């Protein structure tokens, strides 16, 4: 069984020195003797030998005394600095990310170990989980196949029912990396049922529930993880939960706390990246660039921050820098979503040839992912909806919905694909569902506003288009200008608010009769009765110049009429 990576991380290390003696003629590190040094010296005399022995004994005594003074208990108090393998293992134990260099060292170490100890189930599980993490963070889906083989080998040596829960957790993480969230849920819940207090299972369950759109289960898993494993990992997961529910202030405060308490460079970079994402979603592009730069300074291997920085540079109209940064990000982390973003940036700059070439590269990345068992239907559907065949996008997303992948992202994409395919009424339901999750995503609000405008729901359309631009004025180089154009087309709302919020207009008043057609009968003047102080009433409208028609209610006295007339201007 081949579980070795295409490029063995161990091969990146310098060659180890030979363990044989320095006089081995085959040792490449021993220089050959040259000139006079090649002739062996004559043997020393007896007197010289005795003098050297005495001097050696004296020196040994001095060194021994010094050693006893320096280390009275015979032990070295200096702590050994952990190496890359130990750092990677410590990060995994803490539930934190390891740096790519440390992860490389861990993979090489476990590869060597399982070659010599093929029956070590825990080491196979560690190697499989490390492959998953490497494949996820390098966007090299080929590692997922190797991860599956290593994890299956671990389970063959020791089944999960006999205590090999680590391999089950690794299988759940692998399913999440392949976007098979239903399988990840099943693996994770199996572990939780057998070992409910194992904190390692909850991160994979959180990812699975989030991918399935089960907010209630994801919330419960996040809370349980926080109970079992406090610290930066729990803070990070809590911040992501708040972000997904649209609680911006809570997400920001928790993410800052995670960044403040992060200790390792990889952990710190991940926390800074999260702050950059939150700043970008708020439309604060300069703050986002600063946070992404800080993440890259902390850990140069955090390549996702390159793509985040490129996105923010577009918002700042620094498009040349953005293109270069996107290209660097794709070289180091070739994720299909980044390729789609760069293609749309080219299209917004009217570089149609570059956009077409980029979309072709996107197609190649999607094919590679499919061959490795990774489901990238969501990214492909987004491409098809706006740049290809919307009917294909609808079919892809229907398949996701049938697999219970019902996150806000899938609901939004399905609603938009249906609209682009000419089925706006059906798409409206899904677009609303995405926005009603509470997540502050400008693209979701934009899609819903466009669909409502198409269906002549102008009040809600105006409200959601304004929300998209208020959330992030530069959320997309292609769609943000379209959102502003759609708002201008809708125009300003009617005075007092949208028309659908106004009460129905009152019926028109009855026409007043002419005096000549219906003269009033003469009435004898009556003495004005004593009047008490009236209670304050709302002012009555001024009477018209012509007398009103007699009302069925009790007629007013002439004095009252005269008093009312005196109040008129």
Secondary structure per residue as TSV (DSSP state, phi and psi in degrees):
chain	resnum	aa	ss	phi	psi
A	1	X	-	360.0	128.9
A	2	X	-	-94.8	110.4
A	3	X	-	-115.9	12.9
A	4	X	-	-84.4	142.9
A	5	X	-	-72.5	161.8
A	6	X	S	-59.4	-41.5
A	7	X	S	-116.5	102.7
A	8	X	-	-61.2	120.0
A	9	X	G	-57.5	-25.9
A	10	X	G	-68.5	-25.2
A	11	X	G	-70.6	-13.4
A	12	X	G	-78.8	-13.0
A	13	X	S	-80.3	154.0
A	14	X	-	-68.6	155.7
A	15	X	-	-64.8	142.0
A	16	X	-	-74.6	142.4
A	17	X	-	-63.3	152.2
A	18	X	-	-67.2	145.3
A	19	X	-	-87.2	-4.1
A	20	X	S	-79.6	171.6
A	21	X	-	-64.8	159.8
A	22	X	T	-69.7	-15.5
A	23	X	T	-95.9	8.9
A	24	X	-	-68.6	122.2
A	25	X	T	-65.8	-16.5
A	26	X	T	-94.4	1.0
A	27	X	-	-75.8	116.5
A	28	X	T	-68.9	-15.9
A	29	X	T	-88.5	-5.7
A	30	X	S	-97.9	122.5
A	31	X	-	-74.0	140.4
A	32	X	-	-68.7	149.1
A	33	X	-	-69.8	141.1
A	34	X	-	-133.9	146.5
A	35	X	G	61.5	-139.2
A	36	X	G	-64.3	-27.3
A	37	X	G	-68.3	-13.6
A	38	X	G	-77.1	-17.9
A	39	X	S	-88.5	124.6
A	40	X	-	-66.0	142.5
A	41	X	-	-70.3	158.5
A	42	X	-	-69.3	155.3
A	43	X	-	-67.1	144.5
A	44	X	-	-70.4	155.7
A	45	X	-	-76.0	167.7
A	46	X	H	-63.4	-41.1
A	47	X	H	-62.8	-42.2
A	48	X	H	-64.4	-39.0
A	49	X	H	-64.5	-44.9
A	50	X	H	-64.8	-40.8
A	51	X	H	-63.1	-40.9
A	52	X	H	-65.3	-37.3
A	53	X	H	-66.6	-41.4
A	54	X	H	-64.9	-44.4
A	55	X	H	-63.3	-38.3
A	56	X	H	-65.0	-39.9
A	57	X	H	-64.3	-42.4
A	58	X	H	-62.8	-44.6
A	59	X	H	-63.5	-38.8
A	60	X	H	-64.1	-39.0
A	61	X	H	-64.0	-42.9
A	62	X	H	-62.6	-44.3
A	63	X	H	-64.5	-38.9
A	64	X	H	-66.1	-41.8
A	65	X	H	-63.1	-42.5
A	66	X	H	-62.7	-38.1
A	67	X	H	-66.3	-39.6
A	68	X	H	-66.2	-35.8
A	69	X	H	-69.9	-42.2
A	70	X	H	-70.7	-39.0
A	71	X	-	-128.9	84.8
A	72	X	T	-61.0	-36.6
A	73	X	T	-90.6	4.1
A	74	X	S	79.0	10.5
A	75	X	-	-122.7	151.6
A	76	X	-	-92.0	117.0
A	77	X	-	-76.7	-12.2
A	78	X	S	-70.4	130.0
A	79	X	-	-75.4	137.6
A	80	X	-	-74.7	128.9
A	81	X	-	-71.2	129.3
A	82	X	-	-66.0	143.2
A	83	X	-	-86.9	-178.0
A	84	X	H	-62.6	-37.0
A	85	X	H	-65.3	-45.6
A	86	X	H	-62.9	-38.2
A	87	X	H	-65.1	-41.5
A	88	X	H	-65.3	-41.9
A	89	X	H	-65.8	-37.9
A	90	X	H	-66.3	-38.2
A	91	X	H	-64.7	-42.8
A	92	X	H	-64.6	-38.7
A	93	X	H	-64.7	-33.6
A	94	X	H	-85.6	-9.1
A	95	X	T	79.7	21.4
A	96	X	-	-109.3	160.2
A	97	X	-	-73.1	146.5
A	98	X	-	-99.1	153.9
A	99	X	-	-67.2	156.7
A	100	X	H	-63.1	-35.8
A	101	X	H	-66.7	-41.2
A	102	X	H	-67.8	-36.9
A	103	X	H	-64.7	-38.5
A	104	X	H	-60.5	-44.2
A	105	X	H	-63.9	-39.6
A	106	X	H	-64.2	-41.9
A	107	X	H	-61.7	-46.6
A	108	X	H	-61.9	-39.4
A	109	X	H	-65.4	-44.7
A	110	X	H	-70.4	-33.8
A	111	X	H	-59.6	-47.0
A	112	X	H	-62.8	-39.8
A	113	X	H	-66.5	-46.9
A	114	X	H	-70.6	-23.1
A	115	X	H	-64.6	-38.0
A	116	X	H	-88.5	-21.7
A	117	X	-	-132.2	71.7
A	118	X	T	-66.7	-13.9
A	119	X	T	-94.6	8.3
A	120	X	-	-84.8	95.0
A	121	X	H	-62.1	-45.5
A	122	X	H	-59.9	-36.3
A	123	X	H	-68.8	-37.6
A	124	X	H	-62.4	-39.4
A	125	X	H	-65.5	-41.7
A	126	X	H	-62.9	-43.5
A	127	X	H	-63.3	-43.0
A	128	X	H	-62.5	-43.5
A	129	X	H	-65.4	-37.0
A	130	X	H	-66.0	-38.1
A	131	X	H	-61.0	-42.7
A	132	X	H	-58.9	-47.6
A	133	X	H	-64.8	-40.9
A	134	X	H	-63.7	-45.8
A	135	X	H	-62.4	-38.2
A	136	X	H	-68.6	-42.7
A	137	X	H	-86.4	-12.3
A	138	X	H	-107.2	-4.4
A	139	X	T	58.4	31.7
A	140	X	-	-106.5	95.5
A	141	X	T	-68.6	-14.0
A	142	X	H	-62.1	-26.8
A	143	X	H	-70.1	-19.9
A	144	X	H	-68.4	-34.9
A	145	X	H	-64.6	-42.3
A	146	X	H	-65.6	-36.4
A	147	X	H	-62.8	-42.8
A	148	X	H	-63.1	-41.1
A	149	X	H	-64.3	-42.8
A	150	X	H	-65.9	-41.1
A	151	X	H	-68.3	-38.6
A	152	X	H	-66.5	-35.8
A	153	X	H	-65.1	-39.3
A	154	X	H	-61.3	-44.1
A	155	X	H	-70.4	-28.0
A	156	X	H	-69.4	-36.9
A	157	X	H	-74.7	-34.7
A	158	X	S	-150.4	106.3
A	159	X	-	-60.6	157.1
A	160	X	G	-62.9	-33.4
A	161	X	G	-65.2	-19.0
A	162	X	G	-101.0	25.2
A	163	X	T	102.9	5.9
A	164	X	-	-92.8	57.8
A	165	X	H	-67.1	-25.4
A	166	X	H	-61.6	-37.8
A	167	X	H	-69.1	-37.2
A	168	X	H	-63.2	-42.7
A	169	X	H	-61.8	-39.8
A	170	X	H	-61.9	-38.6
A	171	X	H	-66.2	-37.0
A	172	X	H	-65.2	-43.1
A	173	X	H	-63.3	-37.8
A	174	X	H	-64.7	-42.4
A	175	X	H	-62.9	-40.4
A	176	X	H	-62.5	-42.2
A	177	X	H	-63.3	-29.6
A	178	X	T	-88.9	3.2
A	179	X	T	64.3	32.3
A	180	X	-	-103.8	78.2
A	181	X	H	-71.9	-28.8
A	182	X	H	-67.3	-41.8
A	183	X	H	-65.3	-39.9
A	184	X	H	-61.6	-39.6
A	185	X	H	-62.0	-42.8
A	186	X	H	-66.3	-44.3
A	187	X	H	-61.7	-46.3
A	188	X	H	-64.6	-42.1
A	189	X	H	-69.5	-27.2
A	190	X	H	-64.4	-42.9
A	191	X	H	-66.6	-43.7
A	192	X	H	-62.9	-36.2
A	193	X	H	-65.6	-38.6
A	194	X	H	-82.2	-37.7
A	195	X	-	-132.9	77.6
A	196	X	T	-64.7	-20.0
A	197	X	T	-101.0	14.4
A	198	X	-	-85.5	110.0
A	199	X	T	-69.5	-23.6
A	200	X	H	-63.4	-23.4
A	201	X	H	-78.5	-21.4
A	202	X	H	-72.2	-37.0
A	203	X	H	-58.2	-41.0
A	204	X	H	-70.9	-32.6
A	205	X	H	-67.7	-39.9
A	206	X	H	-59.6	-45.4
A	207	X	H	-63.8	-40.0
A	208	X	H	-66.5	-47.7
A	209	X	H	-63.4	-37.5
A	210	X	H	-64.5	-43.0
A	211	X	H	-64.6	-29.6
A	212	X	H	-85.6	-7.6
A	213	X	T	78.0	18.3
A	214	X	-	-91.3	85.3
A	215	X	H	-65.2	-38.9
A	216	X	H	-62.9	-46.4
A	217	X	H	-68.0	-38.6
A	218	X	H	-63.8	-38.5
A	219	X	H	-64.6	-45.1
A	220	X	H	-63.7	-40.8
A	221	X	H	-66.7	-36.9
A	222	X	H	-66.0	-42.3
A	223	X	H	-64.5	-40.7
A	224	X	H	-66.4	-39.8
A	225	X	H	-61.3	-40.0
A	226	X	H	-64.8	-31.8
A	227	X	H	-71.1	-39.6
A	228	X	H	-86.4	-28.6
A	229	X	S	-139.4	89.4
A	230	X	-	-81.4	167.0
A	231	X	S	113.6	-161.2
A	232	X	H	-60.6	-44.4
A	233	X	H	-57.9	-41.6
A	234	X	H	-68.2	-39.1
A	235	X	H	-63.1	-40.8
A	236	X	H	-63.1	-44.8
A	237	X	H	-65.4	-37.7
A	238	X	H	-66.3	-41.1
A	239	X	H	-60.9	-40.5
A	240	X	H	-65.1	-37.7
A	241	X	H	-63.5	-47.6
A	242	X	H	-60.9	-39.8
A	243	X	H	-63.0	-41.7
A	244	X	H	-68.1	-21.0
A	245	X	T	-99.7	4.1
A	246	X	T	82.6	13.0
A	247	X	-	-90.0	80.6
A	248	X	H	-62.0	-48.5
A	249	X	H	-62.7	-43.1
A	250	X	H	-65.5	-40.9
A	251	X	H	-62.7	-43.4
A	252	X	H	-65.5	-44.6
A	253	X	H	-63.1	-42.4
A	254	X	H	-69.6	-38.8
A	255	X	H	-65.2	-38.3
A	256	X	H	-65.3	-38.8
A	257	X	H	-63.5	-40.5
A	258	X	H	-63.0	-41.4
A	259	X	H	-65.6	-38.0
A	260	X	H	-66.4	-33.2
A	261	X	H	-96.9	-3.4
A	262	X	-	-65.5	142.7
A	263	X	-	-113.6	-49.7
A	264	X	S	-81.9	155.5
A	265	X	H	-58.5	-41.4
A	266	X	H	-65.0	-41.6
A	267	X	H	-65.9	-42.5
A	268	X	H	-64.0	-43.4
A	269	X	H	-62.6	-40.2
A	270	X	H	-63.2	-40.3
A	271	X	H	-67.4	-40.8
A	272	X	H	-66.5	-37.1
A	273	X	H	-60.9	-41.1
A	274	X	H	-62.5	-40.7
A	275	X	H	-63.8	-36.4
A	276	X	H	-64.4	-41.4
A	277	X	H	-63.3	-41.8
A	278	X	H	-64.9	-40.6
A	279	X	H	-64.0	-40.6
A	280	X	H	-62.4	-44.5
A	281	X	H	-64.4	-26.8
A	282	X	T	-82.4	-3.6
A	283	X	T	83.1	15.2
A	284	X	-	-99.4	81.2
A	285	X	H	-67.6	-40.2
A	286	X	H	-63.7	-41.7
A	287	X	H	-63.5	-39.3
A	288	X	H	-62.3	-45.2
A	289	X	H	-59.8	-42.2
A	290	X	H	-61.9	-42.7
A	291	X	H	-69.1	-40.4
A	292	X	H	-66.4	-39.4
A	293	X	H	-62.1	-41.1
A	294	X	H	-63.2	-38.6
A	295	X	H	-63.7	-41.0
A	296	X	H	-71.2	-33.5
A	297	X	H	-67.4	-34.6
A	298	X	H	-72.4	-41.6
A	299	X	-	-144.9	102.8
A	300	X	T	-63.1	-17.7
A	301	X	T	-85.4	2.9
A	302	X	-	-85.2	76.3
A	303	X	T	-69.3	-22.3
A	304	X	H	-61.3	-27.2
A	305	X	H	-70.4	-22.4
A	306	X	H	-64.8	-45.2
A	307	X	H	-65.8	-40.1
A	308	X	H	-62.1	-40.9
A	309	X	H	-64.6	-42.2
A	310	X	H	-59.9	-41.8
A	311	X	H	-61.1	-42.3
A	312	X	H	-71.7	-34.0
A	313	X	H	-63.5	-34.3
A	314	X	H	-60.7	-43.0
A	315	X	H	-63.2	-29.8
A	316	X	T	-86.7	6.1
A	317	X	T	64.2	26.1
A	318	X	-	-100.3	65.2
A	319	X	H	-70.1	-34.2
A	320	X	H	-62.6	-44.1
A	321	X	H	-64.0	-38.5
A	322	X	H	-63.4	-43.8
A	323	X	H	-60.9	-46.7
A	324	X	H	-62.6	-39.7
A	325	X	H	-70.1	-39.1
A	326	X	H	-60.7	-43.0
A	327	X	H	-63.2	-40.4
A	328	X	H	-64.6	-42.9
A	329	X	H	-60.7	-42.6
A	330	X	H	-69.6	-29.3
A	331	X	H	-66.5	-40.6
A	332	X	H	-89.2	-28.2
A	333	X	S	-142.9	80.6
A	334	X	-	-77.9	69.6
A	335	X	-	-86.1	138.7
A	336	X	H	-57.9	-35.5
A	337	X	H	-61.6	-37.9
A	338	X	H	-68.5	-37.7
A	339	X	H	-63.2	-39.4
A	340	X	H	-65.3	-41.7
A	341	X	H	-62.3	-42.3
A	342	X	H	-66.3	-39.9
A	343	X	H	-60.3	-41.8
A	344	X	H	-70.1	-30.8
A	345	X	H	-65.2	-44.5
A	346	X	H	-57.8	-43.9
A	347	X	H	-63.5	-38.6
A	348	X	H	-66.7	-26.3
A	349	X	T	-90.0	6.5
A	350	X	T	61.7	30.1
A	351	X	-	-96.1	73.4
A	352	X	H	-63.7	-37.4
A	353	X	H	-64.4	-43.5
A	354	X	H	-65.8	-38.2
A	355	X	H	-62.9	-44.1
A	356	X	H	-61.9	-43.2
A	357	X	H	-63.0	-39.2
A	358	X	H	-67.1	-38.9
A	359	X	H	-65.7	-32.5
A	360	X	H	-66.4	-39.3
A	361	X	H	-64.2	-37.9
A	362	X	H	-59.2	-43.9
A	363	X	H	-59.6	-39.1
A	364	X	H	-64.7	-41.5
A	365	X	H	-64.3	-37.9
A	366	X	H	-66.5	-37.8
A	367	X	H	-67.1	-40.4
A	368	X	H	-62.7	-41.8
A	369	X	H	-63.8	-42.8
A	370	X	H	-62.4	-40.7
A	371	X	H	-64.2	-29.5
A	372	X	T	-90.1	5.4
A	373	X	T	84.5	16.2
A	374	X	-	-96.7	128.9
A	375	X	-	-89.9	102.8
A	376	X	-	-106.9	36.6
A	377	X	H	-61.3	-34.3
A	378	X	H	-65.0	-45.9
A	379	X	H	-66.6	-42.9
A	380	X	H	-63.4	-38.9
A	381	X	H	-65.4	-38.1
A	382	X	H	-62.9	-38.9
A	383	X	H	-65.5	-47.3
A	384	X	H	-63.7	-36.1
A	385	X	H	-62.1	-41.1
A	386	X	H	-103.3	-22.6
A	387	X	H	-131.0	0.9
A	388	X	S	-136.3	-123.2
A	389	X	-	-110.2	107.0
A	390	X	H	-60.7	-29.2
A	391	X	H	-64.0	-36.5
A	392	X	H	-64.2	-40.5
A	393	X	H	-62.5	-41.5
A	394	X	H	-61.3	-43.4
A	395	X	H	-65.1	-42.0
A	396	X	H	-61.6	-45.3
A	397	X	H	-75.8	-28.6
A	398	X	H	-61.1	-39.6
A	399	X	H	-63.9	-39.0
A	400	X	H	-63.0	-43.1
A	401	X	H	-63.7	-37.7
A	402	X	H	-66.9	-28.5
A	403	X	T	-84.3	12.6
A	404	X	T	68.7	18.7
A	405	X	-	-83.2	89.5
A	406	X	-	-123.0	42.4
A	407	X	-	-72.8	171.1
A	408	X	H	-61.1	-36.5
A	409	X	H	-64.2	-42.1
A	410	X	H	-70.5	-40.9
A	411	X	H	-61.2	-44.3
A	412	X	H	-62.6	-46.4
A	413	X	H	-64.2	-38.2
A	414	X	H	-68.6	-42.7
A	415	X	H	-60.8	-41.6
A	416	X	H	-69.5	-39.8
A	417	X	H	-63.6	-41.2
A	418	X	H	-62.9	-41.6
A	419	X	H	-62.4	-45.7
A	420	X	H	-66.6	-24.8
A	421	X	T	-86.5	5.9
A	422	X	T	87.2	19.0
A	423	X	-	-123.3	61.1
A	424	X	H	-65.7	-38.1
A	425	X	H	-62.3	-40.5
A	426	X	H	-70.9	-36.9
A	427	X	H	-69.3	-25.9
A	428	X	H	-58.0	-39.7
A	429	X	H	-61.2	-44.7
A	430	X	H	-71.8	-39.3
A	431	X	H	-63.7	-39.0
A	432	X	H	-64.5	-41.0
A	433	X	H	-60.5	-39.4
A	434	X	H	-64.0	-44.7
A	435	X	H	-70.4	-35.0
A	436	X	H	-73.8	-8.0
A	437	X	T	-67.0	-19.8
A	438	X	-	98.9	-12.2
A	439	X	-	-63.3	136.7
A	440	X	-	-88.7	81.9
A	441	X	-	-119.3	116.9
A	442	X	H	-63.7	-34.2
A	443	X	H	-64.8	-38.2
A	444	X	H	-63.1	-45.8
A	445	X	H	-64.0	-38.4
A	446	X	H	-62.9	-47.6
A	447	X	H	-60.1	-44.1
A	448	X	H	-64.1	-42.5
A	449	X	H	-62.0	-40.3
A	450	X	H	-65.9	-41.6
A	451	X	H	-64.2	-43.6
A	452	X	H	-63.6	-38.2
A	453	X	H	-62.7	-40.7
A	454	X	H	-61.6	-34.4
A	455	X	T	-91.1	13.6
A	456	X	T	64.6	25.1
A	457	X	-	-94.6	75.5
A	458	X	H	-70.6	-35.8
A	459	X	H	-62.4	-56.7
A	460	X	H	-60.8	-35.0
A	461	X	H	-62.2	-46.6
A	462	X	H	-61.1	-41.7
A	463	X	H	-63.2	-43.1
A	464	X	H	-77.0	-32.6
A	465	X	H	-66.6	-40.1
A	466	X	H	-64.4	-38.4
A	467	X	H	-63.2	-40.2
A	468	X	H	-60.9	-46.7
A	469	X	H	-74.8	-27.6
A	470	X	H	-73.6	-36.6
A	471	X	H	-66.6	-48.2
A	472	X	-	-154.9	101.3
A	473	X	T	-61.2	-19.1
A	474	X	T	-124.0	46.4
A	475	X	S	-68.6	-21.2
A	476	X	-	-155.8	133.9
A	477	X	T	-65.6	-22.5
A	478	X	T	-94.2	-43.4
A	479	X	H	-88.4	-29.1
A	480	X	H	-60.8	-45.4
A	481	X	H	-61.4	-36.0
A	482	X	H	-65.5	-35.6
A	483	X	H	-64.5	-43.0
A	484	X	H	-64.9	-39.4
A	485	X	H	-65.2	-40.7
A	486	X	H	-64.7	-37.9
A	487	X	H	-64.9	-42.2
A	488	X	H	-63.4	-36.1
A	489	X	H	-66.3	-39.0
A	490	X	H	-68.5	-28.5
A	491	X	-	75.6	-173.9
A	492	X	-	-79.0	149.4
A	493	X	-	-69.0	158.5
A	494	X	-	-64.1	156.6
A	495	X	T	-57.1	136.3
A	496	X	T	92.3	-6.1
A	497	X	S	124.3	176.3
A	498	X	-	-59.2	149.5
A	499	X	G	-61.4	-33.8
A	500	X	G	-73.1	-5.4
A	501	X	G	-101.2	-2.8
A	502	X	S	-84.2	147.0
A	503	X	-	-70.8	157.7
A	504	X	-	-62.6	144.5
A	505	X	-	-67.4	147.0
A	506	X	-	-69.3	154.4
A	507	X	-	-65.4	151.5
A	508	X	-	-66.4	145.2
A	509	X	-	-69.0	151.8
A	510	X	-	-69.5	143.5
A	511	X	-	-64.7	143.0
A	512	X	-	-82.9	139.5
A	513	X	-	-74.7	154.5
A	514	X	-	-79.0	148.7
A	515	X	T	-62.1	-40.3
A	516	X	T	-66.5	-34.9
A	517	X	T	-73.4	-28.9
A	518	X	S	-144.8	81.6
A	519	X	-	-70.0	149.8
A	520	X	-	-79.3	141.3
A	521	X	-	-72.0	147.3
A	522	X	-	-67.5	139.1
A	523	X	-	-123.1	136.5
A	524	X	-	-69.7	136.4
A	525	X	-	-66.9	137.0
A	526	X	-	-111.8	148.1
A	527	X	-	-62.0	140.1
A	528	X	-	-73.6	122.7
A	529	X	-	-72.5	160.2
A	530	X	-	-67.9	133.4
A	531	X	-	-112.8	136.5
A	532	X	-	-83.5	163.5
A	533	X	-	-61.7	115.6
A	534	X	-	-71.5	154.0
A	535	X	-	-74.7	146.9
A	536	X	-	-62.9	132.0
A	537	X	-	-124.5	165.6
A	538	X	-	-66.6	141.7
A	539	X	-	-61.7	137.8
A	540	X	-	-85.8	151.6
A	541	X	-	-66.4	151.1
A	542	X	-	-67.3	142.7
A	543	X	-	-73.1	153.3
A	544	X	-	-77.5	169.2
A	545	X	S	-69.3	-32.4
A	546	X	S	-92.0	151.8
A	547	X	-	-71.1	140.0
A	548	X	-	-74.4	162.4
A	549	X	-	-67.7	148.7
A	550	X	-	-60.5	137.4
A	551	X	-	-95.8	156.8
A	552	X	S	-72.9	-15.8
A	553	X	S	-76.2	172.1
A	554	X	-	-61.5	132.0
A	555	X	-	-69.2	151.4
A	556	X	-	-81.5	151.4
A	557	X	-	-75.2	155.9
A	558	X	H	-58.6	-36.3
A	559	X	H	-63.9	-38.7
A	560	X	H	-66.7	-40.3
A	561	X	H	-61.9	-43.4
A	562	X	H	-64.0	-40.1
A	563	X	H	-63.8	-40.3
A	564	X	H	-66.0	-38.2
A	565	X	H	-65.7	-35.5
A	566	X	H	-67.5	-23.3
A	567	X	H	-79.9	-18.8
A	568	X	-	-74.2	152.1
A	569	X	-	-71.9	360.0
